[in-house]
């Protein structure tokens, strides 16, 4: 009996499809290898995974953003490449190719691809094509795929109908729905660092810093909507119209974010501890905090990050982890502002713009030096301009003709000076230029 190794992320939709494919292949006489069914909880992964890969005749990779972010998934396909004898490998694209093409890399790009990301995709036809990819046989005329795949689908019908859809939108209350086209405009250095730290198995506070208008909101939205592996719940801490001046008020807002309801009487810190303990028992948690633009010296966030949260989380090993993201910004030093600073420097040693940036950096330095070892404060790369090359690559992935793409790029660069202005221009003008005959 031939064995097929199935590589997938732990998102609910991909896990459901992986189980369905396994049942279909078993109905066709294969042995399907799923880690959730083969690996004992708590056992080391690497040796068992390597053994399973070596013993498999074929591999199936359910490729989504979640899969691309999961380090073990990438390791699995690399191990197939190290085998002395090749196996048949099939990549199942769980999202539109244009959304993930830049992240596929050579290991995936060179494989046979099967597109399967929508409820509109007939699963009996998809199962037949997948079966042919695993066996190395020709699918035959497309008109016959459904009939040939029907027996395979019958083995997994109850499972497969549950979850075969586009990767779900993760909505965070204050950030709104994932609708902006510009949200997928890559900022490789910053986003790559965020993805890396998201997978680190430790509690952590991440500092997202840079001048005002340089994309804090865009990256916060991407964190809320695109970080799906490991599985996590994202909560927004909102000031509710009043930036807290004391820690007691801040803790009330944190508890409201965690429970989705106003705090009542009682020990707020103890309730946060109980709530976090319950949530972290089953999943990772991300708290997105509002952008801090001033009041750095007396902010209650200092004590929250360096003392209260470390005390709440404790030092015992944890299977799941808390990530806090704190955006921090200062006024941008544009040309006119630099001239103003030069002028005012004759009368003051601390012009407002320059002083705001220095205060923000001092605040960050203080958080890093005072952070507890088990809840470190990590400074992400300072936000900067969006490279023109990344804008061009982003527009190439859109449904535009070369003429439309070039015209839109010119327009965006005409009106957009900062990253925020560029993202706004992309969303504003995309439909207009897409409708033009260029």
C-alpha positions in Angstrom: 0.0 0.0 0.0 1.5 3.3 -1.1 1.7 6.1 1.5 0.8 9.8 0.7 2.2 12.5 3.0 -0.2 15.5 3.4 1.3 18.8 4.5 -1.1 21.5 5.7 -1.4 24.4 8.1 -3.5 24.1 11.2 -6.1 26.6 10.1 -9.6 25.2 10.3 -10.3 25.3 6.6 -7.0 23.6 5.6 -7.3 21.0 8.3 -10.8 20.1 7.2 -9.6 19.7 3.6 -6.6 17.6 4.6 -8.8 15.2 6.5 -11.2 14.9 3.5 -8.3 14.2 1.0 -6.9 11.6 3.4 -10.3 9.8 3.5 -10.6 10.0 -0.3 -7.1 8.5 -0.8 -7.8 5.8 1.7 -10.9 4.9 -0.2 -8.7 4.5 -3.3 -6.3 2.1 -1.5 -3.6 4.5 -0.3 -2.3 5.1 3.2 -2.7 8.8 4.1 -0.2 10.3 6.6 -1.6 13.2 8.6 0.5 14.5 11.5 -2.6 15.0 13.8 -3.4 11.3 13.3 0.2 9.9 13.5 2.1 12.0 16.0 1.6 11.5 19.7 1.0 14.8 21.6 4.2 16.1 23.2 6.6 14.0 21.2 9.5 15.5 19.2 8.4 16.3 15.7 11.5 16.2 13.5 12.5 12.5 13.6 8.9 11.3 13.1 8.3 13.7 10.3 11.5 12.8 8.5 10.7 9.1 8.8 7.2 9.7 7.4 8.6 11.7 4.4 11.2 9.0 3.7 8.5 6.3 3.6 6.0 8.2 1.5 5.6 7.7 -2.2 3.9 11.0 -2.8 3.4 14.3 -1.1 0.5 16.8 -1.2 1.0 20.4 0.0 -2.0 22.6 0.8 -0.5 25.9 0.1 -2.1 29.0 1.6 -0.8 32.1 3.5 -1.0 30.0 6.6 1.1 27.2 5.1 3.7 29.7 3.9 4.0 31.2 7.4 4.4 27.8 9.1 8.1 26.9 9.4 7.4 23.2 9.6 5.5 23.2 6.3 8.5 24.7 4.5 10.8 22.2 6.2 8.7 19.3 5.0 8.9 20.2 1.4 12.7 20.7 1.8 13.0 17.2 3.2 11.3 15.8 0.2 14.0 17.5 -1.9 16.7 15.8 0.1 15.4 12.2 -0.6 17.7 10.0 -2.6 14.7 8.8 -4.7 12.2 11.4 -5.8 8.5 11.3 -4.8 5.5 12.6 -6.7 4.6 16.0 -5.3 1.5 18.1 -5.9 0.9 21.6 -4.7 -2.8 22.5 -4.0 -3.2 26.3 -4.1 -5.7 27.2 -1.4 -5.8 30.9 -2.4 -5.8 32.7 -5.8 -2.3 32.3 -7.2 -1.8 36.1 -7.6 -2.2 36.5 -3.8 0.7 34.2 -2.9 2.9 33.9 -6.1 5.7 36.0 -4.7 6.0 33.9 -1.6 6.0 30.4 -3.2 9.7 30.0 -3.8 11.3 27.5 -6.1 10.4 24.4 -4.1 6.7 25.0 -4.7 6.8 26.9 -8.0 8.4 23.8 -9.7 5.6 21.4 -8.7 2.4 20.4 -10.4 -0.3 22.9 -9.3 -3.9 22.2 -8.6 -6.1 25.3 -7.8 -8.6 24.6 -5.1 -9.7 27.6 -3.1 -13.4 28.2 -3.6 -16.8 26.5 -3.0 -17.4 26.9 -6.7 -14.6 24.4 -7.5 -16.2 21.0 -8.0 -14.6 18.8 -5.4 -15.2 15.5 -7.3 -13.3 17.0 -10.3 -10.5 18.3 -8.0 -10.1 15.0 -6.3 -9.8 13.2 -9.6 -7.0 15.6 -10.8 -5.3 15.3 -7.4 -5.5 11.5 -7.6 -3.9 11.6 -11.1 -1.1 13.9 -9.8 -0.4 11.4 -7.0 -0.5 8.3 -9.3 1.2 9.9 -12.4 -1.7 9.1 -14.6 -3.4 11.3 -17.2 -6.7 13.0 -16.1 -8.3 12.5 -19.5 -11.0 14.7 -21.0 -12.3 17.3 -18.5 -15.9 16.2 -19.2 -15.2 12.9 -17.6 -13.5 14.3 -14.4 -16.6 14.5 -12.3 -17.7 11.0 -13.0 -14.2 9.6 -12.4 -13.9 11.6 -9.2 -17.3 10.7 -7.8 -16.1 7.4 -6.1 -13.3 9.3 -4.5 -15.6 12.0 -3.2 -18.0 9.4 -1.8 -15.3 8.3 0.6 -15.0 11.8 2.0 -18.3 13.5 1.3 -19.3 14.3 4.9 -15.9 15.7 5.7 -15.2 17.6 2.5 -18.5 19.6 2.4 -17.8 21.1 5.8 -14.9 23.4 4.9 -13.7 24.1 1.3 -13.8 27.9 1.0 -11.6 30.9 0.6 -9.4 31.5 3.7 -11.7 33.3 6.2 -11.6 37.0 6.9 -10.4 37.6 10.4 -12.2 40.7 11.5 -10.9 42.8 14.4 -13.4 45.4 15.7 -11.5 48.7 15.3 -9.7 47.7 12.1 -12.7 46.9 10.0 -13.1 44.3 7.2 -10.3 43.2 5.0 -11.3 45.2 1.9 -8.5 47.5 0.8 -6.7 46.3 -2.3 -3.5 48.0 -1.0 -3.5 45.9 2.1 -1.6 43.2 0.2 1.1 45.6 -1.0 4.1 43.9 0.4 6.7 45.6 2.6 9.0 42.7 2.6 11.4 43.7 5.3 8.8 44.7 7.8 6.2 42.1 7.0 8.8 39.3 6.9 10.0 40.3 10.4 6.5 40.3 11.7 5.8 36.8 10.3 9.0 35.5 11.8 8.2 36.9 15.3 4.6 35.7 15.1 5.9 32.1 14.9 8.4 32.5 17.8 7.2 30.3 20.7 7.3 33.0 23.4 5.3 35.9 24.9 6.5 39.2 23.3 5.7 42.9 22.9 6.4 44.1 19.4 7.2 47.8 18.8 6.0 49.1 15.4 7.7 52.5 15.1 8.1 55.2 12.5 7.1 58.7 11.4 3.4 59.5 11.1 1.9 58.5 7.8 4.4 55.7 7.1 2.0 52.7 7.3 1.3 51.9 10.9 -2.4 51.2 10.1 -1.7 49.1 7.1 0.6 46.8 9.0 -1.8 46.6 11.9 -4.5 45.5 9.5 -2.3 42.9 7.9 -1.5 41.5 11.3 -5.2 41.3 12.1 -6.1 39.7 8.8 -3.2 37.8 7.4 -1.4 36.2 10.3 -3.1 32.9 10.5 -0.4 30.5 11.5 0.0 29.5 14.2 -3.8 29.9 14.7 -4.6 32.9 16.8 -7.3 35.2 18.0 -6.8 38.9 17.4 -8.2 41.5 19.8 -8.1 45.3 19.6 -7.5 47.4 22.7 -9.3 50.7 22.0 -9.0 53.9 24.0 -12.8 54.4 23.6 -12.2 58.2 23.2 -9.9 58.5 26.2 -6.3 57.6 26.2 -5.7 56.2 29.7 -3.6 58.2 32.1 -3.3 55.6 34.8 -2.8 51.8 34.6 -6.1 51.0 36.3 -8.0 52.5 33.4 -5.7 50.8 30.9 -6.3 47.4 32.5 -10.1 47.9 32.2 -9.7 48.5 28.5 -7.5 45.4 28.1 -10.1 43.3 29.9 -12.8 44.7 27.7 -10.8 43.8 24.6 -10.3 40.2 25.8 -13.9 39.6 26.9 -15.7 41.9 24.3 -17.7 43.4 27.1 -17.2 46.3 29.7 -15.3 45.5 32.9 -17.3 45.2 36.0 -16.3 45.5 39.7 -13.6 43.3 41.1 -9.9 42.7 40.8 -9.3 43.6 37.1 -5.8 42.2 37.0 -6.9 38.9 38.4 -9.7 38.8 35.8 -7.3 39.5 33.0 -5.0 36.7 34.3 -7.9 34.2 34.4 -9.1 35.2 31.0 -5.7 35.0 29.4 -5.0 31.7 31.1 -8.2 30.2 29.6 -7.5 31.6 26.2 -3.9 30.6 26.0 -4.8 27.0 27.0 -6.2 26.5 23.5 -4.8 29.2 21.2 -2.4 32.1 20.6 -3.6 35.6 21.4 -2.6 38.9 19.7 -3.5 42.3 21.3 -3.3 45.3 19.0 -2.8 48.6 20.9 -3.7 52.0 19.5 -0.9 54.1 18.0 1.0 56.1 20.6 1.8 59.6 19.4 2.8 61.4 22.6 2.8 61.3 26.4 5.6 58.8 26.3 7.2 59.6 29.6 4.1 59.1 31.8 2.3 56.4 29.7 0.8 53.5 31.8 1.9 51.3 29.0 5.4 51.3 30.5 4.3 49.5 33.6 1.9 47.3 31.7 4.6 45.9 29.4 7.5 45.7 31.8 5.8 44.6 35.0 2.1 43.8 35.0 1.9 41.5 31.9 5.0 39.6 32.9 3.5 39.0 36.3 0.2 37.9 34.9 1.8 35.6 32.3 4.3 34.1 34.7 7.5 32.2 33.9 6.1 28.7 33.4 6.4 27.2 29.9 3.3 27.8 27.8 2.1 25.9 24.8 0.4 29.1 23.4 1.6 32.6 23.6 0.6 36.3 23.8 1.9 38.8 21.3 1.2 42.5 22.0 1.7 45.0 19.1 2.3 48.6 20.1 2.4 51.2 17.2 4.5 54.3 18.0 4.8 57.3 15.7 6.2 60.8 15.5 5.8 63.7 13.1 7.6 63.1 9.8 10.6 65.3 9.0 9.6 66.5 5.5 11.7 69.2 3.8 9.7 72.1 5.1 9.8 70.7 8.6 13.6 70.3 8.4 13.8 74.0 7.4 11.5 74.9 10.3 13.7 72.9 12.7 16.8 74.6 11.5 15.1 78.0 12.0 13.7 77.2 15.4 17.0 75.7 16.6 18.3 79.2 17.0 15.7 79.8 19.7 15.2 76.4 21.2 17.3 73.3 21.8 14.2 71.1 21.4 12.1 71.8 18.3 8.7 70.0 18.5 9.2 67.6 15.7 12.7 66.6 16.6 11.8 66.4 20.3 8.8 64.1 19.5 11.0 61.6 17.7 13.6 61.7 20.5 10.9 61.2 23.1 9.6 58.2 21.2 13.0 56.6 20.8 13.7 57.2 24.5 10.4 55.5 25.3 11.3 52.5 23.2 14.8 52.2 24.7 13.3 52.3 28.1 10.8 49.5 27.3 13.6 47.3 25.8 15.9 47.8 28.8 13.2 47.3 31.5 11.4 44.4 29.8 11.2 41.1 31.6 13.2 38.2 30.0 10.1 36.1 29.5 8.2 39.0 27.9 10.8 40.9 25.8 10.1 44.1 24.0 11.2 43.6 20.4 11.7 46.6 18.1 10.6 45.9 14.5 12.4 47.7 11.6 11.6 51.4 11.6 8.9 52.1 9.0 10.2 53.8 5.9 9.2 54.5 2.3 7.6 51.8 0.1 10.3 50.9 -2.5 9.2 51.6 -6.1 10.2 48.1 -7.1 7.7 46.6 -4.5 5.0 48.9 -5.9 5.7 47.7 -9.4 5.7 44.0 -8.3 2.4 44.6 -6.5 0.7 46.1 -9.5 2.0 43.2 -11.7 -0.1 40.9 -9.6 -3.3 42.8 -10.2 -5.8 42.3 -13.0 -4.4 45.1 -15.1 -2.9 45.5 -18.6 0.7 46.8 -18.8 -0.7 50.2 -20.0 -3.1 50.4 -17.1 -0.5 49.3 -14.6 2.0 52.0 -15.8 -0.6 54.7 -15.8 -1.8 53.8 -12.3 1.7 53.7 -11.0 2.4 57.2 -12.4 -0.8 58.5 -10.8 -0.1 57.0 -7.5 3.4 58.4 -7.3 2.1 61.8 -8.4 -0.3 62.2 -5.5 1.4 59.9 -2.9 4.4 61.0 -0.9 4.1 59.0 2.2 3.2 55.2 2.4 -0.3 56.1 3.8 -0.9 58.4 0.8 0.3 55.8 -1.6 -2.0 53.1 -0.2 -4.9 55.5 -0.3 -4.2 56.4 -3.9 -4.0 52.8 -4.9 -7.5 52.1 -3.4 -8.9 55.3 -4.8 -7.7 55.0 -8.4 -7.5 51.3 -9.1 -11.0 50.8 -10.4 -10.7 54.0 -12.5 -7.6 52.9 -14.3 -8.7 49.3 -14.6 -11.7 50.5 -16.6 -9.6 52.5 -19.1 -8.4 51.1 -22.4 -4.7 51.6 -22.2 
